[in-house]
């Protein structure tokens, strides 16, 4: 699947100990991916990485 719009993606941040779990969910397909990052990283950077991973995973399907 190609052409995933950023407006169709939900991003969730959860602090887990000394790290942040970031989940990105495609609202149309329900596909979810997650990454774990440093709480010192900006939310924008963590979001960018999670969304790029979701787009990559969906392009492989």
Buried (B, 14 or more C-beta within 10 A) or exposed (E): EEEBEEEEBEBEBEEEEEBBBBBBBBEEEEBEBBBEBEEEBEEEEBBEBBBEBBBEBBEEE
